[in-house]
Amino acid sequence: MAISDSLQATKNRIAAACVAAGRAPDAVRLLVVSKTFPAGAVREAFAAGARAFGENYVQEGLAKIGELIELRGQLEWHLIGPLQSNKTRPVAEAFDWVHGVDRLKIAQRLSEQRPPGLPPLNVCLQVNISGEASKSGLPAAEVPALARQVAALPRLKLRGLMAVPEPGPEAAAQHQAMARLFDALKADGLDVDTLSLGMSADLEAAIAAGSTMVRVGTAVFGAR
Ligand SMILES: *Cc1c(COP(=O)(O)O)cnc(C)c1O
């Protein structure tokens, strides 16, 4: 299938899931995950209307941002993979969003290193909602305290929470647990608007639970 067709099919899936959940058809943003696909694939998706792209690996993302520099003002780049503290500077300089913040030290470095000429860097805290030892993200119990600290950093804008639930029978409970954590931040008075939850396989379930941004790679670009 052409990228323009699979992109449209994905948008249709998202709109249908919103309607099925009693939400507005445009309540959920699509982040197109371009990891492992070349700049030409991003260009094609951009031509078909995609405006936000997610990359997992810092070096690969920086290279693609450079290759597509003529589009820089027209699209958003999101880092959705893990971030080590020795890689924060180029990320603070080149990306618009970072979804994988799970420690205060990383957030502080991103805030210090965000260039003054750019708007604040948008960040989500990554939650290890499945509790699997192999997964990155902070434990759910630590989210409220870190959220307050990150929200106070001057060069960051805390947008919300991100997670990669475990596929299988536990997924629905994990989606709902993320929605409760997100609601708790709002009840705490934090100005958050993004629950980054749902991928190609589980976007309907994530939208039913309250996701506001789905991160979709395979359904748009094909298998990696
Ligand atoms: C790769 C990846 C995605 C996209 O997954 P698909 O199953 O290809 O849609 C979403 N989020 C994260 C964090 C990823 O690493």
The ligand as a MOL file (V3000), in Angstrom:
LIG
                    3D

  0  0  0     0  0            999 V3000
M  V30 BEGIN CTAB
M  V30 COUNTS 15 15 0 0 0
M  V30 BEGIN ATOM
M  V30 1 C 8.3160 1.6540 17.6090 0
M  V30 2 C 7.4950 2.3820 18.6060 0
M  V30 3 C 6.1720 2.7560 18.3320 0
M  V30 4 C 5.4420 2.3710 17.0550 0
M  V30 5 O 5.1170 1.0250 17.1080 0
M  V30 6 P 4.2660 0.3190 15.9280 0
M  V30 7 O 3.8490 -0.9670 16.5260 0
M  V30 8 O 5.2120 0.1650 14.7860 0
M  V30 9 O 3.1340 1.2100 15.5980 0
M  V30 10 C 5.4870 3.4920 19.2860 0
M  V30 11 N 6.0700 3.8540 20.4470 0
M  V30 12 C 7.3390 3.4990 20.7490 0
M  V30 13 C 7.9110 3.9110 22.0490 0
M  V30 14 C 8.0760 2.7470 19.8560 0
M  V30 15 O 9.3080 2.3700 20.1860 0
M  V30 END ATOM
M  V30 BEGIN BOND
M  V30 1 1 1 2
M  V30 2 1 2 3
M  V30 3 2 2 14
M  V30 4 1 3 4
M  V30 5 2 3 10
M  V30 6 1 4 5
M  V30 7 1 5 6
M  V30 8 2 6 7
M  V30 9 1 6 8
M  V30 10 1 6 9
M  V30 11 1 10 11
M  V30 12 2 11 12
M  V30 13 1 12 13
M  V30 14 1 12 14
M  V30 15 1 14 15
M  V30 END BOND
M  V30 END CTAB
M  END
